[in-house]
Amino acid sequence: MRQAHLLRILVKERAIVRLLKTIGYAEYPTRELLQKLGAYGHGHKLLLRAQSNGLVQRKVVKNRIYNKLTNDGKKLIKLSNEIGL
């Protein structure tokens, strides 16, 4: 993904950046991730938006959906840490 697109997400979607930082470099089930965020309804919508932007990869294992960052998600975290967000 181009750097300009990542910057656009960084400016317009600051809540997604918080979600990505919560995921970090680990892999979390959706329910556990939303409990860490403390936002069930809005947090789930952010998670789906992050997936549609290609920042989060979701996979189904048995009865759970696991979420982890894609390479673009990791780039966005690195970029936000450099900027200081």
Stockholm file with secondary structure:
# STOCKHOLM 1.0

chainA/1-85         MRQAHLLRILVKERAIVRLLKTIGYAEYPTRELLQKLGAYGHGHKLLLRAQSNGLVQRKVVKNRIYNKLTNDGKKLIKLSNEIGL
#=GR chainA/1-85 SS CCHHHHHHHHHHCHHHHHHHHHHTTSCEEHHHHHHHHTCSHHHHHHHHHHHHTTSEEEEEETTEEEEEECHHHHHHHHHHHHHTC
#=GC SS_cons        CCHHHHHHHHHHCHHHHHHHHHHTTSCEEHHHHHHHHTCSHHHHHHHHHHHHTTSEEEEEETTEEEEEECHHHHHHHHHHHHHTC
//
